[in-house]
């Protein structure tokens, strides 16, 4: 499954804006000429990468702990090497994707290492997982920095939950850099710990901002939880508030149906149905 958020909406949306309306479309073109498409696409790629990184760290942790119990690696591909070092109080896990490129479940090519560390007592209700990135690339985009994940065995709804603090820098193939800060929470509402990634369902909340070296800032806030089902390549519901350099609006992913449609509403209240 492709794991990005904005790839499901923004890339397709900006493609429509740049290429123009299909002759069979019945919805009028909105006055969106002020969109800064280049930075928007870069932001979409960052969001895509952070979703891949979220999957790898979250499931890397769950794989490691299930390995200790059952010997069954559920998620990480065979091309990823896992090394474990134990201390008296902590567990250090290195996930090495190598330097030649390792294809993960989402179809992305990953290189480099994720270095995780957490306390040995994983049965605690709340567990903090720290990790750093070493020479880490998703496709041709470099990610550097650190992250903290707070894992709750059960939140107030009785579901596993992962709260992630974001603080890293990305470097694109042409040398363009941007920083990302913010937070995101994933509530694992279906399929938790059953060994089958395909029936997992998550609700995603949070907000983050991306700062470019030219001073431009792009921000995203999830105003209605995004529902992500592993059985569907698209987000099936939820609303994101978007603020970019030259425009703002909201993207609505629908009523829960697994389809390739969403509705973008700009600041003037004009709506446009888009194909994802």
C-alpha positions in Angstrom: 0.0 0.0 0.0 1.3 3.4 -0.8 1.6 5.2 2.5 1.6 8.8 1.9 -1.1 11.3 2.9 -0.7 14.0 0.3 0.1 11.7 -2.6 -3.5 10.5 -2.2 -4.7 14.1 -2.6 -2.2 16.8 -3.4 -0.2 15.3 -6.3 -3.3 14.4 -8.2 -4.9 17.7 -7.3 -1.9 19.7 -8.5 -1.7 17.6 -11.7 -5.2 18.6 -12.5 -4.5 22.2 -11.9 -1.3 22.2 -14.0 -2.6 20.0 -16.9 -6.1 21.3 -17.0 -9.6 19.8 -16.9 -10.4 16.6 -18.7 -12.9 17.3 -21.5 -15.3 14.8 -19.8 -15.3 16.6 -16.5 -18.5 18.3 -15.5 -17.1 20.5 -12.7 -15.8 24.0 -13.7 -12.2 24.9 -13.2 -11.7 26.8 -10.0 -9.5 30.0 -9.9 -6.5 28.3 -8.5 -3.8 29.9 -10.6 -2.0 31.3 -7.6 -1.0 27.8 -6.3 2.8 27.5 -5.8 2.9 24.1 -7.4 6.6 23.4 -7.1 6.8 23.8 -3.3 3.5 22.0 -3.0 4.8 18.9 -4.8 7.9 18.9 -2.6 5.7 19.1 0.5 3.7 16.2 -0.8 6.9 14.2 -1.2 7.9 14.9 2.4 4.5 13.8 3.6 4.8 10.7 1.6 8.2 9.9 3.1 7.0 10.6 6.6 4.2 8.0 6.2 6.7 5.4 5.0 9.0 6.2 7.9 6.1 6.0 10.3 5.2 2.5 9.0 8.8 1.3 9.2 9.4 2.4 12.7 6.0 1.4 14.2 6.0 -2.0 12.5 9.7 -2.5 13.0 9.1 -2.2 16.7 6.1 -4.6 16.6 8.0 -7.0 14.4 10.9 -7.1 16.8 8.8 -7.8 19.9 6.7 -10.4 18.1 10.0 -12.0 16.8 11.0 -12.5 20.4 7.8 -14.4 21.0 7.0 -16.2 17.8 9.9 -15.9 15.4 7.5 -14.5 12.7 8.6 -11.3 10.9 5.3 -9.9 9.7 6.3 -6.6 8.0 9.9 -5.8 7.3 11.2 -7.2 4.0 14.0 -9.8 3.8 16.4 -7.2 2.5 16.3 -5.4 5.9 18.8 -6.6 8.5 17.8 -6.2 12.2 20.5 -6.1 14.9 19.6 -6.1 18.6 21.8 -4.9 21.5 20.7 -5.3 25.1 21.8 -3.3 28.1 20.7 -3.7 31.7 17.8 -1.3 31.2 17.3 -0.8 27.5 17.0 -2.4 24.1 18.7 -1.0 21.0 17.4 -2.1 17.6 19.1 -1.2 14.3 17.2 -1.7 11.1 19.6 -1.6 8.2 18.2 -1.4 4.7 21.7 -1.4 3.2 23.2 0.9 0.6 22.0 -0.6 -2.6 18.3 -0.1 -1.9 15.7 -2.2 -0.2 12.1 -2.3 -1.5 9.5 -2.1 1.3 5.8 -3.0 1.2 4.7 0.4 0.0 6.9 0.0 -3.1 9.4 2.6 -2.1 13.2 2.0 -2.2 14.8 2.6 1.2 18.5 2.9 2.1 20.3 3.5 5.4 19.6 2.8 9.0 16.9 3.4 11.6 18.4 3.2 15.1 15.7 2.7 17.8 16.1 2.6 21.6 13.5 1.9 24.3 13.3 0.4 27.8 13.2 -3.3 28.2 9.9 -3.4 30.0 7.6 -3.3 27.0 4.6 -4.3 29.1 4.4 -0.8 30.5 1.2 1.0 29.6 3.3 3.8 28.1 6.6 3.3 26.3 8.9 5.9 24.7 10.7 4.8 21.6 13.5 7.1 20.5 15.2 6.8 17.1 17.8 8.4 14.9 18.3 8.2 11.2 21.7 7.3 9.6 22.4 7.9 5.9 18.7 7.3 5.4 17.0 7.7 2.1 13.5 7.0 0.8 13.8 6.8 -3.0 16.1 9.8 -3.8 15.1 11.9 -0.8 17.4 12.1 2.2 16.0 12.3 5.8 18.1 13.3 8.8 17.2 14.0 12.4 15.4 12.2 15.2 11.9 11.3 16.4 10.2 10.3 19.6 7.2 7.9 19.6 5.1 7.3 22.6 3.4 4.0 22.4 0.3 3.4 24.5 -0.8 -0.2 24.9 -4.3 1.0 25.2 -5.8 4.5 24.9 -9.1 5.6 26.4 -10.8 3.7 23.6 -8.9 0.5 24.5 -6.8 0.7 21.3 -3.0 0.8 20.7 -1.9 4.3 20.0 1.3 5.9 18.7 2.1 9.6 19.2 4.9 10.8 17.1 6.9 14.0 17.4 8.5 15.2 14.2 11.7 17.1 13.9 13.9 16.4 10.9 15.4 17.8 7.7 14.9 16.5 4.2 17.3 16.9 1.2 16.0 16.4 -2.3 18.1 15.1 -5.2 18.7 18.6 -6.5 20.0 19.8 -3.1 16.8 21.6 -2.1 16.3 21.4 1.7 13.3 21.8 4.0 12.6 21.1 7.7 9.5 19.5 9.1 8.2 19.9 12.7 4.9 18.9 14.3 3.2 15.9 15.7 1.0 13.0 14.5 -1.0 10.3 16.3 -2.1 7.0 14.9 -4.8 5.0 16.7 -4.8 1.4 15.7 -8.5 0.7 15.7 -8.7 -2.7 13.8 -6.4 -5.6 13.2 -3.9 -4.9 16.0 -1.4 -7.6 16.8 -3.1 -10.4 14.7 -0.1 -10.9 12.4 -2.0 -9.7 9.3 -1.1 -6.3 8.0 -3.8 -6.3 5.4 -6.7 -5.9 7.8 -5.3 -3.0 9.8 -7.2 0.2 10.1 -5.8 3.4 11.6 -7.2 6.8 12.5 -4.7 9.6 12.0 -4.7 13.0 13.7 -2.2 15.8 14.0 -0.6 18.9 12.5 2.7 19.8 11.1 4.6 22.5 9.1 7.2 22.5 6.5 9.7 25.3 6.3 11.7 26.0 3.1 15.0 27.8 3.0 13.4 30.8 1.2 11.2 31.4 4.2 8.0 29.9 2.8 6.0 27.8 5.2 3.4 25.1 4.4 1.1 23.9 7.2 -1.4 21.0 7.4 -3.9 20.3 10.2 -6.2 17.3 10.3 -9.5 18.6 11.3 -11.5 15.3 11.0 -9.5 12.1 11.6 -8.1 10.5 8.5 -9.1 6.8 8.2 -6.5 4.7 6.6 -7.4 1.0 5.7 -4.5 -1.2 4.7 -6.9 -2.9 2.2 -7.4 0.3 0.3 -4.7 2.3 -1.5 -6.6 5.6 -0.8 -7.6 7.3 2.4 -11.3 6.6 2.7 -12.5 9.5 4.9 -11.3 12.5 6.9 -10.6 16.2 6.3 -7.3 18.2 6.2 -7.0 21.9 6.4 -4.3 23.2 4.1 -2.4 26.5 4.2 0.2 27.0 1.6 2.3 30.0 0.4 -0.4 31.4 -1.8 -3.7 29.6 -1.0 -5.7 27.7 1.6 -8.5 25.3 1.7 -9.7 21.9 2.9 -9.5 18.4 1.4 -12.3 16.0 2.2 -11.7 12.3 1.5 -15.3 11.2 1.6 -17.7 9.0 3.5 -15.7 5.8 4.0 -16.0 4.3 0.5 -12.8 3.0 -1.0 -12.6 5.2 -4.1 -10.3 7.6 -5.8 -12.4 10.7 -5.2 -12.0 13.7 -2.8 -13.4 17.2 -2.7 -11.2 20.3 -2.4 -12.9 23.5 -1.0 -10.9 26.7 -1.3 -11.1 29.7 1.0 -14.0 31.2 -1.0 -16.1 28.1 -0.5 -15.8 26.9 -4.0 -15.7 23.1 -4.4 -14.1 20.8 -6.8 -14.2 17.0 -7.0 -10.8 15.6 -7.8 -9.6 12.2 -8.8 -6.8 10.8 -6.6 
